[in-house]
Amino acid sequence: NQSNQSNQFNRINRFNFISKQFYSNNSNNTDICIIGGGGIGSSIAYFLSKRLGPTYSINVIEKDFTYSKASTSLSAGSIRHQFSTAENIQMSLFGSQFLREVGSFLSIENIDTQEEIAKSINFKEGGYLFLASTNEGIQVLKQNNMIQRNLAAQIDLIEPQILQNKFPWLNTNDLALGSLGISGEGWFDPFSLLSAFKNKAISQGVKFINANVIEFKLNNLQNKIDKLIIQDNQTFQKREINSHIIINAAGPQASTLLMNCLSNTTLNSSFYHLPVRARKRFIFVVSCPNPPINSPLVIDPTGVYFRPEGRYFICGTSPSEQNDPDVSHDDFEVDHSIFDEIIWPVLANRVPNFEALKVVNAWAGHYDYNTFDQNAIIGYHPQLHNLILANGFSGHGIQQAPAVGRAITELIIDQKFTTIDLKQFSFDRIIQNKPIIELNVV
């Protein structure tokens, strides 16, 4: 009973700012501070400010307002329901619903119309097509399909002959089964979605600050962060920000942020070692004189994928674990041998017309890769009672951004997840060594 009373006391104190305004009138004070203004951080800012209104102050600390190296900007901008974990499916189902109505959510009165927002984000429901060529692959697709359909995801299992009839450009000779998203899966412009989240949040009173967070000041008696030390990226001046709640949405640098800001404190190191690392992924843009017609996003059994992008196609692959090192945060060099030696042979085999393709562009981006189980870490830090984690999305961040923004808002205001229960994604599973096994990692 004493333990329950203590937990209840901590929870009440954690949320006491909801009942009255503390910090809104001073630029060095804020009710909620979000570190990282990419797709996840800007979505959280939008959902929080929508529910809280202008009474409460929300700051977003973003180090690069150009977003030129942001994971969101450099992503393939795709969304799928074909996961094996229920929570991942549910988050993407909500993401699709949000994208379909995005204009009504993110348009700003007297600035842009719903149609303009929808056109810029350009959600195309082209579907995902997962391909299997082995008995093991068949069982994975069938097992996943049961979970997906139970959650109302519209995914069809398709035999090779029907695949051949539906997609005559596809080589099905070695295939045993396909899994095709009929509705809600597809692709969109990720930077436009980020920008729309950010602009709408600003219109709702959120303040974006161009700075780096360089230190946390802890209150050890109350197990919370009292202050953030930030350095302005224009003036290089340092200043303190007091905040009731801090949200780590720093993408691939989430672990580095905690290490740098907490390593000089008395906190046990196991509580600031996030298993999130920057992992590099390449996207190649190709042209083809006789391209596949009505192509979904196709994922070959080898892991190589391709999808339409206007009059071009984009393609890539996930490397094997032994060939997937951590990378520095400024490493965006493209390894063209990945295309020549791995991707192109697979494309030419799967789609004979791709034998004549030509690479016209390429870039590298970073996953915020959760090395523990490739799933997101969402929820309160187990030791620091006012720190929330939204990290380690491992390539799924922008498609899960709407659901995560809504979930973090529920956690703060309602004190629990009220729509999709994401307790399974807490940091506790890492401490307890209980990974969530997601079978459909791309």
Secondary structure, 3 states (H helix, E strand, C coil): CHHHHHHHHHHHHHCHHHHCCCCCCCCCEEEEEEECCCHHHHHHHHHHHHHHHHHCCEEEEECCCCCCCCCCCCCCCEECCCCCCHHHHHHHHHHHHHHHCHHHHHCCCCCCCHHHHHHHHCCECCCEEEEECCHHHHHHHHHHHHHHHHCCCCEEEECHHHHHHHCCCCCCCCCCEEEEECCCCEECCHHHHHHHHHHHHHHCCCEEEEEEEEEEEEECCCCEEEEEEEEECCCCCEEEEEEEEEEECCHHHHHHHHHHHHCCCCCCHHHCCCCEEEEEEEEEEEECCCCCCCCCEEECCCCCEEEEECCEEEEECCCCHHHCCECCCCCCCCCCHHHHHHHHHHHHHHCHHHHHCEEEEEEEEEEEEECCCCCCEEEECCCCCCEEEEECCCCCHHHHHHHHHHHHHHHHHCCCCCCCCCHHHCCHHHHCCCCCCCCCCC
